[in-house]
C-alpha cells in the first residue's frame, strides 16, 4: 500500500506533514504525467489541488522511483 510506505511517509513528514497521497500526486506531476483523481470528499479535493504548493527534491524523486509495488492479483 503506497499510502503506508515508509519512504513515502518520511517524505511527507519532511515536507511539514503533507499526506502520502500528496507525495504520490506530486511525484507524478513532476514527471509531467497528467493526474486525474476520483476524490469525492471536498477536503480530499482541496488536498489534491495543494500539490502545487511544494516540490520534491531530486533525491526524493529518486527514492520514490525506486519503490517497487507488487503486481495486482
PyMOL Python script that loads the backbone (N, CA, C, O; Angstrom):
from pymol import cmd

cmd.read_pdbstr("""\
ATOM      1  N   UNK A   1       0.844  -1.178   0.000  1.00  0.00           N
ATOM      2  CA  UNK A   1       0.000   0.000   0.000  1.00  0.00           C
ATOM      3  C   UNK A   1       0.892   1.246   0.000  1.00  0.00           C
ATOM      4  O   UNK A   1       1.615   1.499   0.964  1.00  0.00           O
ATOM      5  N   UNK A   2       0.836   2.005  -1.069  1.00  0.00           N
ATOM      6  CA  UNK A   2       1.717   3.162  -1.227  1.00  0.00           C
ATOM      7  C   UNK A   2       1.497   4.201  -0.134  1.00  0.00           C
ATOM      8  O   UNK A   2       2.432   4.902   0.250  1.00  0.00           O
ATOM      9  N   UNK A   3       0.283   4.305   0.363  1.00  0.00           N
ATOM     10  CA  UNK A   3      -0.030   5.322   1.372  1.00  0.00           C
ATOM     11  C   UNK A   3       0.668   5.032   2.697  1.00  0.00           C
ATOM     12  O   UNK A   3       0.898   5.947   3.488  1.00  0.00           O
ATOM     13  N   UNK A   4       1.004   3.777   2.943  1.00  0.00           N
ATOM     14  CA  UNK A   4       1.656   3.392   4.198  1.00  0.00           C
ATOM     15  C   UNK A   4       3.141   3.100   4.015  1.00  0.00           C
ATOM     16  O   UNK A   4       3.815   2.694   4.962  1.00  0.00           O
ATOM     17  N   UNK A   5       3.649   3.302   2.818  1.00  0.00           N
ATOM     18  CA  UNK A   5       5.052   3.023   2.539  1.00  0.00           C
ATOM     19  C   UNK A   5       5.929   3.951   3.385  1.00  0.00           C
ATOM     20  O   UNK A   5       5.715   5.163   3.386  1.00  0.00           O
ATOM     21  N   UNK A   6       6.912   3.399   4.104  1.00  0.00           N
ATOM     22  CA  UNK A   6       7.751   4.225   4.988  1.00  0.00           C
ATOM     23  C   UNK A   6       8.496   5.338   4.251  1.00  0.00           C
ATOM     24  O   UNK A   6       8.662   6.427   4.799  1.00  0.00           O
ATOM     25  N   UNK A   7       8.940   5.092   3.040  1.00  0.00           N
ATOM     26  CA  UNK A   7       9.644   6.122   2.267  1.00  0.00           C
ATOM     27  C   UNK A   7       8.702   7.274   1.942  1.00  0.00           C
ATOM     28  O   UNK A   7       9.063   8.439   2.107  1.00  0.00           O
ATOM     29  N   UNK A   8       7.508   6.954   1.485  1.00  0.00           N
ATOM     30  CA  UNK A   8       6.516   7.980   1.148  1.00  0.00           C
ATOM     31  C   UNK A   8       6.136   8.764   2.398  1.00  0.00           C
ATOM     32  O   UNK A   8       6.033   9.990   2.360  1.00  0.00           O
ATOM     33  N   UNK A   9       5.930   8.061   3.496  1.00  0.00           N
ATOM     34  CA  UNK A   9       5.564   8.735   4.743  1.00  0.00           C
ATOM     35  C   UNK A   9       6.687   9.647   5.242  1.00  0.00           C
ATOM     36  O   UNK A   9       6.422  10.744   5.734  1.00  0.00           O
ATOM     37  N   UNK A  10       7.924   9.203   5.119  1.00  0.00           N
ATOM     38  CA  UNK A  10       9.063  10.018   5.558  1.00  0.00           C
ATOM     39  C   UNK A  10       9.171  11.294   4.727  1.00  0.00           C
ATOM     40  O   UNK A  10       9.467  12.364   5.259  1.00  0.00           O
ATOM     41  N   UNK A  11       8.932  11.178   3.431  1.00  0.00           N
ATOM     42  CA  UNK A  11       8.977  12.364   2.568  1.00  0.00           C
ATOM     43  C   UNK A  11       7.832  13.308   2.920  1.00  0.00           C
ATOM     44  O   UNK A  11       8.020  14.524   2.962  1.00  0.00           O
ATOM     45  N   UNK A  12       6.656  12.759   3.173  1.00  0.00           N
ATOM     46  CA  UNK A  12       5.518  13.591   3.575  1.00  0.00           C
ATOM     47  C   UNK A  12       5.846  14.335   4.866  1.00  0.00           C
ATOM     48  O   UNK A  12       5.577  15.531   4.972  1.00  0.00           O
ATOM     49  N   UNK A  13       6.416  13.652   5.835  1.00  0.00           N
ATOM     50  CA  UNK A  13       6.780  14.266   7.112  1.00  0.00           C
ATOM     51  C   UNK A  13       7.831  15.367   6.918  1.00  0.00           C
ATOM     52  O   UNK A  13       7.781  16.406   7.576  1.00  0.00           O
ATOM     53  N   UNK A  14       8.778  15.126   6.012  1.00  0.00           N
ATOM     54  CA  UNK A  14       9.841  16.101   5.753  1.00  0.00           C
ATOM     55  C   UNK A  14       9.292  17.395   5.146  1.00  0.00           C
ATOM     56  O   UNK A  14       9.934  18.443   5.221  1.00  0.00           O
ATOM     57  N   UNK A  15       8.124  17.316   4.557  1.00  0.00           N
ATOM     58  CA  UNK A  15       7.502  18.495   3.944  1.00  0.00           C
ATOM     59  C   UNK A  15       6.420  19.095   4.834  1.00  0.00           C
ATOM     60  O   UNK A  15       5.478  19.716   4.342  1.00  0.00           O
ATOM     61  N   UNK A  16       6.554  18.911   6.118  1.00  0.00           N
ATOM     62  CA  UNK A  16       5.632  19.548   7.042  1.00  0.00           C
ATOM     63  C   UNK A  16       4.333  18.813   7.244  1.00  0.00           C
ATOM     64  O   UNK A  16       3.309  19.417   7.561  1.00  0.00           O
ATOM     65  N   UNK A  17       4.373  17.519   7.061  1.00  0.00           N
ATOM     66  CA  UNK A  17       3.186  16.731   7.366  1.00  0.00           C
ATOM     67  C   UNK A  17       2.147  16.684   6.270  1.00  0.00           C
ATOM     68  O   UNK A  17       0.967  16.471   6.549  1.00  0.00           O
ATOM     69  N   UNK A  18       2.560  16.880   5.020  1.00  0.00           N
ATOM     70  CA  UNK A  18       1.616  16.673   3.928  1.00  0.00           C
ATOM     71  C   UNK A  18       1.262  15.192   3.879  1.00  0.00           C
ATOM     72  O   UNK A  18       1.920  14.376   4.525  1.00  0.00           O
ATOM     73  N   UNK A  19       0.248  14.844   3.135  1.00  0.00           N
ATOM     74  CA  UNK A  19      -0.189  13.447   3.104  1.00  0.00           C
ATOM     75  C   UNK A  19       0.631  12.619   2.121  1.00  0.00           C
ATOM     76  O   UNK A  19       1.283  13.151   1.222  1.00  0.00           O
ATOM     77  N   UNK A  20       0.582  11.320   2.313  1.00  0.00           N
ATOM     78  CA  UNK A  20       1.233  10.397   1.381  1.00  0.00           C
ATOM     79  C   UNK A  20       0.616  10.531  -0.007  1.00  0.00           C
ATOM     80  O   UNK A  20       1.314  10.410  -1.014  1.00  0.00           O
ATOM     81  N   UNK A  21      -0.686  10.780  -0.061  1.00  0.00           N
ATOM     82  CA  UNK A  21      -1.360  10.961  -1.354  1.00  0.00           C
ATOM     83  C   UNK A  21      -0.789  12.173  -2.084  1.00  0.00           C
ATOM     84  O   UNK A  21      -0.593  12.131  -3.299  1.00  0.00           O
ATOM     85  N   UNK A  22      -0.523  13.248  -1.350  1.00  0.00           N
ATOM     86  CA  UNK A  22       0.053  14.434  -1.970  1.00  0.00           C
ATOM     87  C   UNK A  22       1.453  14.151  -2.508  1.00  0.00           C
ATOM     88  O   UNK A  22       1.818  14.643  -3.576  1.00  0.00           O
ATOM     89  N   UNK A  23       2.226  13.371  -1.785  1.00  0.00           N
ATOM     90  CA  UNK A  23       3.570  12.994  -2.264  1.00  0.00           C
ATOM     91  C   UNK A  23       3.444  12.213  -3.566  1.00  0.00           C
ATOM     92  O   UNK A  23       4.158  12.486  -4.531  1.00  0.00           O
ATOM     93  N   UNK A  24       2.534  11.241  -3.592  1.00  0.00           N
ATOM     94  CA  UNK A  24       2.356  10.422  -4.796  1.00  0.00           C
ATOM     95  C   UNK A  24       1.891  11.269  -5.980  1.00  0.00           C
ATOM     96  O   UNK A  24       2.383  11.103  -7.096  1.00  0.00           O
ATOM     97  N   UNK A  25       0.950  12.171  -5.739  1.00  0.00           N
ATOM     98  CA  UNK A  25       0.465  13.031  -6.816  1.00  0.00           C
ATOM     99  C   UNK A  25       1.562  13.973  -7.315  1.00  0.00           C
ATOM    100  O   UNK A  25       1.729  14.162  -8.520  1.00  0.00           O
ATOM    101  N   UNK A  26       2.304  14.559  -6.380  1.00  0.00           N
ATOM    102  CA  UNK A  26       3.371  15.482  -6.769  1.00  0.00           C
ATOM    103  C   UNK A  26       4.452  14.750  -7.558  1.00  0.00           C
ATOM    104  O   UNK A  26       5.010  15.306  -8.503  1.00  0.00           O
ATOM    105  N   UNK A  27       4.751  13.512  -7.180  1.00  0.00           N
ATOM    106  CA  UNK A  27       5.717  12.690  -7.904  1.00  0.00           C
ATOM    107  C   UNK A  27       5.310  12.575  -9.373  1.00  0.00           C
ATOM    108  O   UNK A  27       6.147  12.698 -10.268  1.00  0.00           O
ATOM    109  N   UNK A  28       4.032  12.339  -9.611  1.00  0.00           N
ATOM    110  CA  UNK A  28       3.537  12.225 -10.982  1.00  0.00           C
ATOM    111  C   UNK A  28       3.576  13.570 -11.702  1.00  0.00           C
ATOM    112  O   UNK A  28       3.994  13.646 -12.858  1.00  0.00           O
ATOM    113  N   UNK A  29       3.146  14.614 -11.030  1.00  0.00           N
ATOM    114  CA  UNK A  29       3.127  15.960 -11.628  1.00  0.00           C
ATOM    115  C   UNK A  29       4.530  16.375 -12.065  1.00  0.00           C
ATOM    116  O   UNK A  29       4.709  16.927 -13.151  1.00  0.00           O
ATOM    117  N   UNK A  30       5.518  16.109 -11.223  1.00  0.00           N
ATOM    118  CA  UNK A  30       6.893  16.493 -11.558  1.00  0.00           C
ATOM    119  C   UNK A  30       7.467  15.703 -12.723  1.00  0.00           C
ATOM    120  O   UNK A  30       8.501  16.079 -13.275  1.00  0.00           O
ATOM    121  N   UNK A  31       6.816  14.627 -13.099  1.00  0.00           N
ATOM    122  CA  UNK A  31       7.233  13.858 -14.272  1.00  0.00           C
ATOM    123  C   UNK A  31       6.382  14.218 -15.492  1.00  0.00           C
ATOM    124  O   UNK A  31       6.442  13.551 -16.525  1.00  0.00           O
ATOM    125  N   UNK A  32       5.589  15.286 -15.353  1.00  0.00           N
ATOM    126  CA  UNK A  32       4.692  15.740 -16.421  1.00  0.00           C
ATOM    127  C   UNK A  32       3.664  14.695 -16.802  1.00  0.00           C
ATOM    128  O   UNK A  32       3.257  14.607 -17.961  1.00  0.00           O
ATOM    129  N   UNK A  33       3.246  13.907 -15.834  1.00  0.00           N
ATOM    130  CA  UNK A  33       2.191  12.922 -16.038  1.00  0.00           C
ATOM    131  C   UNK A  33       0.877  13.559 -15.614  1.00  0.00           C
ATOM    132  O   UNK A  33       0.770  14.089 -14.508  1.00  0.00           O
ATOM    133  N   UNK A  34      -0.109  13.511 -16.478  1.00  0.00           N
ATOM    134  CA  UNK A  34      -1.416  14.074 -16.169  1.00  0.00           C
ATOM    135  C   UNK A  34      -2.064  13.254 -15.067  1.00  0.00           C
ATOM    136  O   UNK A  34      -2.103  12.025 -15.127  1.00  0.00           O
ATOM    137  N   UNK A  35      -2.568  13.951 -14.067  1.00  0.00           N
ATOM    138  CA  UNK A  35      -3.169  13.295 -12.910  1.00  0.00           C
ATOM    139  C   UNK A  35      -4.662  13.587 -12.890  1.00  0.00           C
ATOM    140  O   UNK A  35      -5.084  14.737 -13.016  1.00  0.00           O
ATOM    141  N   UNK A  36      -5.447  12.541 -12.731  1.00  0.00           N
ATOM    142  CA  UNK A  36      -6.886  12.676 -12.554  1.00  0.00           C
ATOM    143  C   UNK A  36      -7.240  11.928 -11.283  1.00  0.00           C
ATOM    144  O   UNK A  36      -6.953  10.738 -11.154  1.00  0.00           O
ATOM    145  N   UNK A  37      -7.859  12.623 -10.352  1.00  0.00           N
ATOM    146  CA  UNK A  37      -8.242  11.957  -9.116  1.00  0.00           C
ATOM    147  C   UNK A  37      -9.744  11.720  -9.109  1.00  0.00           C
ATOM    148  O   UNK A  37     -10.490  12.341  -9.866  1.00  0.00           O
ATOM    149  N   UNK A  38     -10.166  10.829  -8.260  1.00  0.00           N
ATOM    150  CA  UNK A  38     -11.590  10.497  -8.142  1.00  0.00           C
ATOM    151  C   UNK A  38     -12.131  10.909  -6.780  1.00  0.00           C
ATOM    152  O   UNK A  38     -13.141  10.380  -6.318  1.00  0.00           O
ATOM    153  N   UNK A  39     -11.460  11.846  -6.149  1.00  0.00           N
ATOM    154  CA  UNK A  39     -11.877  12.262  -4.814  1.00  0.00           C
ATOM    155  C   UNK A  39     -13.262  12.909  -4.867  1.00  0.00           C
ATOM    156  O   UNK A  39     -13.505  13.833  -5.643  1.00  0.00           O
ATOM    157  N   UNK A  40     -14.145  12.408  -4.038  1.00  0.00           N
ATOM    158  CA  UNK A  40     -15.489  12.977  -3.938  1.00  0.00           C
ATOM    159  C   UNK A  40     -15.600  13.871  -2.702  1.00  0.00           C
ATOM    160  O   UNK A  40     -16.439  14.771  -2.652  1.00  0.00           O
ATOM    161  N   UNK A  41     -14.765  13.620  -1.726  1.00  0.00           N
ATOM    162  CA  UNK A  41     -14.758  14.378  -0.487  1.00  0.00           C
ATOM    163  C   UNK A  41     -14.111  15.748  -0.751  1.00  0.00           C
ATOM    164  O   UNK A  41     -12.974  15.800  -1.220  1.00  0.00           O
ATOM    165  N   UNK A  42     -14.809  16.858  -0.460  1.00  0.00           N
ATOM    166  CA  UNK A  42     -14.233  18.186  -0.713  1.00  0.00           C
ATOM    167  C   UNK A  42     -12.883  18.416  -0.034  1.00  0.00           C
ATOM    168  O   UNK A  42     -12.030  19.110  -0.588  1.00  0.00           O
ATOM    169  N   UNK A  43     -12.677  17.856   1.133  1.00  0.00           N
ATOM    170  CA  UNK A  43     -11.390  18.009   1.816  1.00  0.00           C
ATOM    171  C   UNK A  43     -10.279  17.325   1.028  1.00  0.00           C
ATOM    172  O   UNK A  43      -9.174  17.858   0.922  1.00  0.00           O
ATOM    173  N   UNK A  44     -10.564  16.156   0.481  1.00  0.00           N
ATOM    174  CA  UNK A  44      -9.562  15.449  -0.330  1.00  0.00           C
ATOM    175  C   UNK A  44      -9.331  16.170  -1.648  1.00  0.00           C
ATOM    176  O   UNK A  44      -8.202  16.199  -2.137  1.00  0.00           O
ATOM    177  N   UNK A  45     -10.366  16.752  -2.235  1.00  0.00           N
ATOM    178  CA  UNK A  45     -10.205  17.514  -3.466  1.00  0.00           C
ATOM    179  C   UNK A  45      -9.268  18.704  -3.232  1.00  0.00           C
ATOM    180  O   UNK A  45      -8.387  18.982  -4.045  1.00  0.00           O
ATOM    181  N   UNK A  46      -9.473  19.399  -2.109  1.00  0.00           N
ATOM    182  CA  UNK A  46      -8.615  20.533  -1.770  1.00  0.00           C
ATOM    183  C   UNK A  46      -7.174  20.060  -1.567  1.00  0.00           C
ATOM    184  O   UNK A  46      -6.231  20.701  -2.031  1.00  0.00           O
ATOM    185  N   UNK A  47      -7.016  18.936  -0.873  1.00  0.00           N
ATOM    186  CA  UNK A  47      -5.683  18.376  -0.638  1.00  0.00           C
ATOM    187  C   UNK A  47      -5.020  18.016  -1.967  1.00  0.00           C
ATOM    188  O   UNK A  47      -3.832  18.272  -2.160  1.00  0.00           O
ATOM    189  N   UNK A  48      -5.781  17.427  -2.873  1.00  0.00           N
ATOM    190  CA  UNK A  48      -5.235  17.047  -4.177  1.00  0.00           C
ATOM    191  C   UNK A  48      -4.729  18.263  -4.951  1.00  0.00           C
ATOM    192  O   UNK A  48      -3.704  18.184  -5.628  1.00  0.00           O
ATOM    193  N   UNK A  49      -5.434  19.377  -4.856  1.00  0.00           N
ATOM    194  CA  UNK A  49      -5.029  20.586  -5.573  1.00  0.00           C
ATOM    195  C   UNK A  49      -3.835  21.282  -4.920  1.00  0.00           C
ATOM    196  O   UNK A  49      -3.185  22.120  -5.545  1.00  0.00           O
ATOM    197  N   UNK A  50      -3.554  20.942  -3.688  1.00  0.00           N
ATOM    198  CA  UNK A  50      -2.473  21.583  -2.961  1.00  0.00           C
ATOM    199  C   UNK A  50      -1.108  21.010  -3.328  1.00  0.00           C
ATOM    200  O   UNK A  50      -0.114  21.374  -2.699  1.00  0.00           O
ATOM    201  N   UNK A  51      -1.027  20.149  -4.299  1.00  0.00           N
ATOM    202  CA  UNK A  51       0.263  19.566  -4.683  1.00  0.00           C
ATOM    203  C   UNK A  51       1.156  20.572  -5.404  1.00  0.00           C
ATOM    204  O   UNK A  51       2.313  20.274  -5.701  1.00  0.00           O
ATOM    205  N   UNK A  52       0.629  21.752  -5.683  1.00  0.00           N
ATOM    206  CA  UNK A  52       1.429  22.772  -6.356  1.00  0.00           C
ATOM    207  C   UNK A  52       2.078  23.739  -5.355  1.00  0.00           C
ATOM    208  O   UNK A  52       2.748  24.693  -5.748  1.00  0.00           O
ATOM    209  N   UNK A  53       1.871  23.480  -4.065  1.00  0.00           N
ATOM    210  CA  UNK A  53       2.437  24.358  -3.045  1.00  0.00           C
ATOM    211  C   UNK A  53       3.816  23.881  -2.564  1.00  0.00           C
ATOM    212  O   UNK A  53       4.428  24.519  -1.708  1.00  0.00           O
ATOM    213  N   UNK A  54       4.293  22.780  -3.105  1.00  0.00           N
ATOM    214  CA  UNK A  54       5.605  22.252  -2.726  1.00  0.00           C
ATOM    215  C   UNK A  54       6.166  21.482  -3.909  1.00  0.00           C
ATOM    216  O   UNK A  54       5.444  21.171  -4.857  1.00  0.00           O
ATOM    217  N   UNK A  55       7.443  21.180  -3.851  1.00  0.00           N
ATOM    218  CA  UNK A  55       8.039  20.310  -4.864  1.00  0.00           C
ATOM    219  C   UNK A  55       8.977  19.333  -4.178  1.00  0.00           C
ATOM    220  O   UNK A  55       9.485  19.581  -3.085  1.00  0.00           O
ATOM    221  N   UNK A  56       9.184  18.238  -4.844  1.00  0.00           N
ATOM    222  CA  UNK A  56      10.062  17.190  -4.329  1.00  0.00           C
ATOM    223  C   UNK A  56      11.475  17.431  -4.826  1.00  0.00           C
ATOM    224  O   UNK A  56      11.679  17.897  -5.948  1.00  0.00           O
ATOM    225  N   UNK A  57      12.446  17.112  -3.987  1.00  0.00           N
ATOM    226  CA  UNK A  57      13.842  17.254  -4.399  1.00  0.00           C
ATOM    227  C   UNK A  57      14.204  16.131  -5.370  1.00  0.00           C
ATOM    228  O   UNK A  57      13.484  15.142  -5.504  1.00  0.00           O
ATOM    229  N   UNK A  58      15.319  16.312  -6.028  1.00  0.00           N
ATOM    230  CA  UNK A  58      15.795  15.261  -6.940  1.00  0.00           C
ATOM    231  C   UNK A  58      16.046  13.964  -6.169  1.00  0.00           C
ATOM    232  O   UNK A  58      15.733  12.877  -6.654  1.00  0.00           O
ATOM    233  N   UNK A  59      16.609  14.083  -4.972  1.00  0.00           N
ATOM    234  CA  UNK A  59      16.872  12.892  -4.152  1.00  0.00           C
ATOM    235  C   UNK A  59      15.568  12.190  -3.779  1.00  0.00           C
ATOM    236  O   UNK A  59      15.494  10.961  -3.792  1.00  0.00           O
ATOM    237  N   UNK A  60      14.544  12.970  -3.447  1.00  0.00           N
ATOM    238  CA  UNK A  60      13.249  12.368  -3.109  1.00  0.00           C
ATOM    239  C   UNK A  60      12.634  11.686  -4.332  1.00  0.00           C
ATOM    240  O   UNK A  60      12.038  10.615  -4.219  1.00  0.00           O
ATOM    241  N   UNK A  61      12.783  12.310  -5.491  1.00  0.00           N
ATOM    242  CA  UNK A  61      12.257  11.701  -6.720  1.00  0.00           C
ATOM    243  C   UNK A  61      12.940  10.361  -6.996  1.00  0.00           C
ATOM    244  O   UNK A  61      12.291   9.404  -7.418  1.00  0.00           O
ATOM    245  N   UNK A  62      14.247  10.297  -6.758  1.00  0.00           N
ATOM    246  CA  UNK A  62      14.994   9.050  -6.956  1.00  0.00           C
ATOM    247  C   UNK A  62      14.505   7.986  -5.984  1.00  0.00           C
ATOM    248  O   UNK A  62      14.290   6.837  -6.369  1.00  0.00           O
ATOM    249  N   UNK A  63      14.330   8.375  -4.717  1.00  0.00           N
ATOM    250  CA  UNK A  63      13.830   7.417  -3.720  1.00  0.00           C
ATOM    251  C   UNK A  63      12.459   6.886  -4.118  1.00  0.00           C
ATOM    252  O   UNK A  63      12.206   5.684  -4.030  1.00  0.00           O
ATOM    253  N   UNK A  64      11.580   7.773  -4.554  1.00  0.00           N
ATOM    254  CA  UNK A  64      10.232   7.349  -4.936  1.00  0.00           C
ATOM    255  C   UNK A  64      10.273   6.467  -6.176  1.00  0.00           C
ATOM    256  O   UNK A  64       9.498   5.518  -6.292  1.00  0.00           O
ATOM    257  N   UNK A  65      11.170   6.776  -7.096  1.00  0.00           N
ATOM    258  CA  UNK A  65      11.293   5.958  -8.322  1.00  0.00           C
ATOM    259  C   UNK A  65      11.735   4.538  -8.026  1.00  0.00           C
ATOM    260  O   UNK A  65      11.457   3.618  -8.796  1.00  0.00           O
ATOM    261  N   UNK A  66      12.429   4.362  -6.901  1.00  0.00           N
ATOM    262  CA  UNK A  66      12.957   3.032  -6.575  1.00  0.00           C
ATOM    263  C   UNK A  66      11.926   2.134  -5.896  1.00  0.00           C
ATOM    264  O   UNK A  66      12.180   0.946  -5.699  1.00  0.00           O
ATOM    265  N   UNK A  67      10.773   2.685  -5.539  1.00  0.00           N
ATOM    266  CA  UNK A  67       9.742   1.881  -4.873  1.00  0.00           C
ATOM    267  C   UNK A  67       9.133   0.922  -5.876  1.00  0.00           C
ATOM    268  O   UNK A  67       8.681   1.320  -6.950  1.00  0.00           O
ATOM    269  N   UNK A  68       9.129  -0.312  -5.516  1.00  0.00           N
ATOM    270  CA  UNK A  68       8.534  -1.346  -6.375  1.00  0.00           C
ATOM    271  C   UNK A  68       7.262  -1.841  -5.733  1.00  0.00           C
ATOM    272  O   UNK A  68       7.261  -2.258  -4.575  1.00  0.00           O
ATOM    273  N   UNK A  69       6.200  -1.796  -6.469  1.00  0.00           N
ATOM    274  CA  UNK A  69       4.931  -2.325  -5.968  1.00  0.00           C
ATOM    275  C   UNK A  69       4.757  -3.757  -6.389  1.00  0.00           C
ATOM    276  O   UNK A  69       5.415  -4.226  -7.317  1.00  0.00           O
ATOM    277  N   UNK A  70       3.883  -4.444  -5.719  1.00  0.00           N
ATOM    278  CA  UNK A  70       3.604  -5.813  -6.144  1.00  0.00           C
ATOM    279  C   UNK A  70       2.511  -5.757  -7.214  1.00  0.00           C
ATOM    280  O   UNK A  70       1.627  -4.902  -7.157  1.00  0.00           O
ATOM    281  N   UNK A  71       2.572  -6.654  -8.176  1.00  0.00           N
ATOM    282  CA  UNK A  71       1.587  -6.635  -9.259  1.00  0.00           C
ATOM    283  C   UNK A  71       0.178  -6.931  -8.727  1.00  0.00           C
ATOM    284  O   UNK A  71       0.013  -7.648  -7.741  1.00  0.00           O
ATOM    285  N   UNK A  72      -0.833  -6.365  -9.399  1.00  0.00           N
ATOM    286  CA  UNK A  72      -2.202  -6.635  -8.952  1.00  0.00           C
ATOM    287  C   UNK A  72      -2.503  -8.120  -9.013  1.00  0.00           C
ATOM    288  O   UNK A  72      -2.016  -8.831  -9.892  1.00  0.00           O
ATOM    289  N   UNK A  73      -3.303  -8.575  -8.079  1.00  0.00           N
ATOM    290  CA  UNK A  73      -3.638 -10.012  -8.070  1.00  0.00           C
ATOM    291  C   UNK A  73      -4.948 -10.266  -8.749  1.00  0.00           C
ATOM    292  O   UNK A  73      -5.387 -11.413  -8.834  1.00  0.00           O
TER     293      UNK A  73
END
""", "prot")
cmd.dss("prot")
cmd.show_as("cartoon", "prot")
cmd.util.cbc("prot")
cmd.orient("prot")
